[in-house]
């Protein structure tokens, strides 16, 4: 055979072999990771627990093989508390054709769901996704949305608060009634409190400027105040804590990160862990699983071992020393 014929056969053989190797590699589990994916992550506002949620998402994705700078690009956007800005971010993600959207908080998730029915959306730190009309059910929700609820274990929290504040009968609830998540929490805490003889006294703070006046109104009516995971109120948490110290009224929080900032106690999951659950869901979807087949979950049910955090110094400053048995059983004690 002429030399050029042999060369041509070798060329064809090489092309065939390389084609087979590439096809085989693409068929291997995890090979899709080699293709760079782009996701959009957004939150309505940056407060510590939401930053922890974001960081947990990114860490879980990395653990599952989706690494920023290697095979993953992340467009992170903060709406700075502005709803029109959040809607613009949603449209940007859709226009950019991201492979996945991760929406942190209820208003962010609602904006994303309104913007697209095609791009997969994983929500995180959403208290009641049913009331927010993000999904119709938790198990195999269908459509293009699933995610993680950060609903607090309220019944268990009330038991903890009653141990710290014996004789607790009237508990203040400070919230923004414009947030579906806060309205859902109010319904849940009223139901749980009624079973143990506690009256919930609610005062609304629709804007950050109204948080302090609302807190001052509450302290004369209650034995303690509960701050739910409400982005409006949590953004002004230190101001509420100061009022609690001035009036010797214990402030409890719906999420454990608030205890480090100065509330007396909380029980639940840390928000990095909530983010990690959402990150694992995101990795499932990026890896090829249909998002409608990924069950939505309530974080404390998915990981039922609660974290109990108490602030011994805050209890003393608010006239409610934390009992020794509570301190001994706590996961973490802040001095």
C-alpha positions as CSV (number, residue, x, y, z in Angstrom):
1,X,0.0,0.0,0.0
2,X,1.3,3.5,-0.8
3,X,2.7,5.5,2.1
4,X,-0.1,8.1,1.8
5,X,-2.7,5.3,2.1
6,X,-1.2,4.0,5.3
7,X,-1.1,7.6,6.7
8,X,-4.7,8.0,5.8
9,X,-5.7,4.7,7.5
10,X,-3.8,5.7,10.6
11,X,-5.5,9.1,10.6
12,X,-8.9,7.5,10.3
13,X,-8.0,4.9,13.1
14,X,-6.9,7.7,15.4
15,X,-10.0,9.7,14.8
16,X,-12.2,6.6,15.5
17,X,-10.3,5.8,18.7
18,X,-10.4,9.3,20.0
19,X,-14.1,9.6,19.2
20,X,-14.8,6.4,21.1
21,X,-12.7,7.5,24.1
22,X,-14.5,10.9,24.2
23,X,-17.9,9.3,23.9
24,X,-17.0,6.8,26.6
25,X,-15.7,9.5,28.9
26,X,-18.9,11.5,28.5
27,X,-20.9,8.5,29.5
28,X,-19.0,8.0,32.7
29,X,-20.7,9.1,36.0
30,X,-19.8,12.7,36.9
31,X,-18.4,13.5,33.4
32,X,-20.9,16.3,33.1
33,X,-19.0,18.1,35.8
34,X,-16.3,18.8,33.2
35,X,-18.7,21.1,31.4
36,X,-18.7,24.6,33.1
37,X,-22.1,25.4,34.6
38,X,-23.3,28.9,35.4
39,X,-25.7,29.6,38.3
40,X,-27.2,32.8,39.6
41,X,-27.5,33.2,43.4
42,X,-29.4,36.1,44.9
43,X,-30.8,37.4,48.2
44,X,-33.1,40.3,48.9
45,X,-30.7,41.6,51.6
46,X,-27.4,40.6,53.3
47,X,-27.7,39.8,56.9
48,X,-25.4,37.2,58.6
49,X,-27.6,34.2,58.4
50,X,-28.2,34.7,54.7
51,X,-24.5,35.1,54.0
52,X,-24.0,31.8,55.9
53,X,-26.7,30.3,53.7
54,X,-24.9,31.4,50.6
55,X,-21.6,30.1,51.8
56,X,-23.1,26.7,52.7
57,X,-24.5,26.4,49.2
58,X,-21.2,27.1,47.6
59,X,-19.3,24.7,50.0
60,X,-21.8,21.9,49.3
61,X,-21.5,22.4,45.5
62,X,-17.7,22.2,45.8
63,X,-17.9,19.0,47.8
64,X,-20.0,17.5,45.0
65,X,-17.5,18.5,42.4
66,X,-18.8,21.8,41.2
67,X,-16.0,24.2,41.9
68,X,-15.8,27.9,41.2
69,X,-13.1,28.7,38.7
70,X,-12.9,25.1,37.5
71,X,-16.3,24.0,36.2
72,X,-18.6,26.5,37.9
73,X,-19.4,30.2,37.4
74,X,-21.5,32.0,40.0
75,X,-23.2,35.3,39.5
76,X,-24.1,36.5,43.0
77,X,-26.5,39.5,43.3
78,X,-27.8,41.3,46.4
79,X,-30.9,43.4,45.9
80,X,-30.2,45.5,49.0
81,X,-33.8,45.3,50.2
82,X,-35.3,46.7,47.0
83,X,-38.1,44.7,45.4
84,X,-37.7,46.3,41.9
85,X,-34.0,45.6,42.0
86,X,-34.7,42.0,42.9
87,X,-37.0,41.8,39.8
88,X,-34.3,43.2,37.6
89,X,-31.8,40.6,39.0
90,X,-34.3,37.9,38.1
91,X,-34.6,39.2,34.5
92,X,-30.8,39.4,34.3
93,X,-30.4,35.7,35.3
94,X,-33.0,34.7,32.7
95,X,-31.4,36.9,30.0
96,X,-28.0,35.4,30.8
97,X,-29.4,31.9,30.4
98,X,-28.0,30.5,33.7
99,X,-28.2,26.8,34.2
100,X,-29.7,27.2,37.7
101,X,-31.0,29.9,40.0
102,X,-30.6,29.7,43.8
103,X,-33.0,32.1,45.5
104,X,-32.3,33.0,49.2
105,X,-35.4,34.3,51.1
106,X,-39.0,34.4,50.2
107,X,-39.2,37.6,48.2
108,X,-36.2,36.6,46.1
109,X,-37.7,33.2,45.3
110,X,-41.0,34.8,44.4
111,X,-39.3,37.2,42.0
112,X,-37.4,34.3,40.4
113,X,-40.5,32.2,40.0
114,X,-42.3,35.1,38.4
115,X,-39.5,35.5,35.9
116,X,-39.1,32.0,34.6
117,X,-40.9,28.7,34.3
118,X,-38.0,27.0,32.5
119,X,-34.8,27.6,34.4
120,X,-34.5,25.3,37.5
121,X,-34.9,27.3,40.8
122,X,-33.7,26.1,44.2
123,X,-34.9,28.2,47.1
124,X,-33.2,28.4,50.5
125,X,-34.1,30.1,53.8
126,X,-37.8,30.4,52.8
127,X,-40.1,29.8,55.8
128,X,-43.3,28.7,54.1
129,X,-42.9,27.9,50.4
130,X,-46.5,26.7,50.2
131,X,-48.0,30.0,51.5
132,X,-45.5,31.9,49.3
133,X,-46.9,29.9,46.3
134,X,-43.5,28.7,45.3
135,X,-44.5,25.0,45.3
136,X,-47.8,23.1,45.7
137,X,-46.3,20.3,47.8
138,X,-43.0,19.2,49.3
139,X,-42.8,15.7,47.9
140,X,-41.8,15.7,44.2
141,X,-43.1,19.2,43.7
142,X,-43.0,19.1,39.9
143,X,-42.4,22.2,37.8
144,X,-39.1,24.0,38.0
145,X,-38.9,24.8,41.7
146,X,-37.8,23.0,44.9
147,X,-35.8,24.0,48.0
148,X,-35.3,24.2,51.7
149,X,-37.6,25.8,54.3
150,X,-35.9,27.3,57.3
151,X,-39.1,27.1,59.4
152,X,-38.2,27.2,63.1
153,X,-39.0,24.3,65.5
154,X,-41.4,26.6,67.3
155,X,-42.9,24.1,69.8
156,X,-39.5,23.1,71.0
157,X,-38.4,26.7,71.1
158,X,-41.3,27.7,73.4
159,X,-40.3,24.9,75.8
160,X,-36.7,26.3,75.9
161,X,-37.9,29.9,76.4
162,X,-40.2,28.8,79.3
163,X,-37.3,27.2,81.0
164,X,-35.3,30.4,80.8
165,X,-38.2,32.6,81.7
166,X,-40.4,30.7,84.2
167,X,-43.9,31.9,84.2
168,X,-43.8,33.1,80.6
169,X,-47.4,33.9,79.7
170,X,-47.3,36.8,77.2
171,X,-44.8,36.6,74.4
172,X,-44.3,39.5,72.0
173,X,-44.0,38.9,68.2
174,X,-42.3,41.6,66.2
175,X,-42.6,41.3,62.4
176,X,-43.1,42.8,59.0
177,X,-46.7,41.8,57.9
178,X,-45.6,42.3,54.3
179,X,-43.5,39.1,54.4
180,X,-45.3,35.8,53.8
181,X,-42.7,34.0,55.8
182,X,-43.4,36.1,58.9
183,X,-47.1,35.7,58.6
184,X,-46.7,32.0,58.4
185,X,-44.5,32.0,61.5
186,X,-47.1,34.0,63.3
187,X,-49.8,31.4,62.5
188,X,-47.5,28.6,63.7
189,X,-46.4,30.3,66.9
190,X,-50.0,31.2,67.9
191,X,-51.0,27.5,67.4
192,X,-48.1,26.2,69.4
193,X,-48.4,28.8,72.1
194,X,-52.1,28.1,72.7
195,X,-51.3,24.5,73.5
196,X,-49.0,25.6,76.4
197,X,-51.0,28.5,77.7
198,X,-48.9,31.4,76.2
199,X,-50.6,34.4,74.6
200,X,-48.9,35.9,71.6
201,X,-49.0,39.7,71.4
202,X,-48.1,40.8,67.8
203,X,-46.9,44.2,66.8
204,X,-46.2,45.1,63.1
205,X,-43.1,46.8,61.8
206,X,-43.5,47.1,58.0
207,X,-40.3,49.0,57.5
208,X,-36.9,49.1,59.3
209,X,-37.7,52.6,60.6
210,X,-40.7,51.2,62.5
211,X,-38.9,48.4,64.2
212,X,-37.7,50.4,67.3
213,X,-41.1,52.1,68.0
214,X,-42.8,48.7,67.6
215,X,-40.3,47.1,70.1
216,X,-40.9,49.9,72.6
217,X,-44.6,49.4,72.3
218,X,-44.3,45.7,73.0
219,X,-42.1,45.7,76.1
220,X,-44.8,47.2,78.3
221,X,-47.2,44.4,77.3
222,X,-45.2,41.2,77.4
223,X,-42.9,39.0,79.5
224,X,-40.5,38.5,76.6
225,X,-40.2,39.2,72.8
226,X,-39.7,36.7,70.0
227,X,-37.9,37.9,66.8
228,X,-38.7,35.6,63.9
229,X,-36.5,35.1,60.9
230,X,-37.8,38.3,59.5
231,X,-35.3,40.2,57.3
232,X,-36.8,43.6,58.2
233,X,-36.6,43.1,62.0
234,X,-33.4,41.1,62.0
235,X,-31.6,43.9,60.1
236,X,-32.3,46.1,63.2
237,X,-31.8,43.3,65.8
238,X,-29.1,45.2,67.8
239,X,-31.6,48.0,68.4
240,X,-34.2,45.6,69.6
241,X,-31.7,44.0,71.9
242,X,-30.7,47.3,73.4
243,X,-34.4,48.0,74.2
244,X,-34.5,44.5,75.9
245,X,-31.5,45.4,78.0
246,X,-32.9,48.8,78.9
247,X,-36.2,47.5,80.0
248,X,-35.0,44.1,81.4
249,X,-37.2,42.3,78.8
250,X,-35.6,39.1,77.4
251,X,-35.3,38.9,73.6
252,X,-35.5,35.5,72.0
253,X,-34.7,34.8,68.3
254,X,-36.1,32.4,65.8
255,X,-32.6,31.5,64.5
256,X,-29.5,30.7,66.4
257,X,-27.3,33.3,64.7
258,X,-29.3,36.0,66.6
259,X,-27.9,34.7,69.9
260,X,-24.4,35.6,68.9
261,X,-25.6,39.1,68.2
262,X,-27.2,39.4,71.7
263,X,-30.5,37.6,72.0
264,X,-30.9,35.3,75.0
265,X,-31.5,32.0,73.3
266,X,-32.7,30.1,70.2
267,X,-33.0,26.6,68.9
268,X,-32.7,25.3,65.4
269,X,-30.1,24.7,62.6
270,X,-27.3,27.0,61.8
271,X,-27.8,28.6,58.4
272,X,-24.6,27.2,56.9
273,X,-26.2,23.8,57.3
274,X,-29.4,25.0,55.6
275,X,-27.3,26.3,52.7
276,X,-25.6,23.0,52.4
277,X,-28.9,21.2,52.0
278,X,-29.8,23.6,49.2
279,X,-26.3,23.2,47.7
280,X,-26.8,19.4,47.6
281,X,-30.1,19.9,45.8
282,X,-28.4,22.2,43.4
283,X,-25.7,19.7,42.7
284,X,-28.4,17.0,42.0
285,X,-30.0,19.3,39.4
286,X,-26.7,20.3,37.8
287,X,-25.8,16.7,37.6
288,X,-28.9,15.9,35.6
289,X,-31.7,15.1,38.0
290,X,-35.1,16.7,37.1
291,X,-35.8,19.4,39.6
292,X,-39.5,18.4,39.9
293,X,-38.3,15.1,41.2
294,X,-36.2,16.6,44.0
295,X,-38.2,16.8,47.2
296,X,-38.5,20.1,49.0
297,X,-37.7,19.8,52.7
298,X,-38.0,21.6,56.0
299,X,-34.5,21.9,57.3
300,X,-35.0,20.8,60.9
301,X,-36.9,17.7,59.8
302,X,-34.2,16.8,57.3
303,X,-31.6,17.2,60.0
304,X,-33.5,16.8,63.3
305,X,-30.7,17.2,65.7
306,X,-31.2,20.7,67.0
307,X,-28.6,23.3,67.9
308,X,-29.4,25.1,71.2
309,X,-27.5,28.3,71.6
310,X,-27.8,30.5,74.7
311,X,-26.2,33.9,75.6
312,X,-25.4,33.9,79.3
313,X,-24.4,37.6,79.3
314,X,-27.5,38.7,77.5
315,X,-29.7,36.8,80.0
316,X,-28.1,38.7,82.8
317,X,-28.4,42.0,81.1
318,X,-32.1,41.4,80.4
319,X,-32.9,40.4,83.9
320,X,-33.3,36.7,83.1
321,X,-30.3,34.7,84.2
322,X,-30.1,31.4,82.2
323,X,-30.6,28.4,84.5
324,X,-27.6,26.1,85.1
325,X,-29.5,23.1,83.6
326,X,-30.1,25.0,80.4
327,X,-26.5,26.1,80.2
328,X,-25.3,22.5,80.7
329,X,-27.6,21.2,78.0
330,X,-26.8,23.9,75.4
331,X,-24.8,23.2,72.3
332,X,-23.1,26.5,72.6
333,X,-22.9,29.1,75.3
334,X,-22.1,32.7,74.4
335,X,-20.7,34.7,77.3
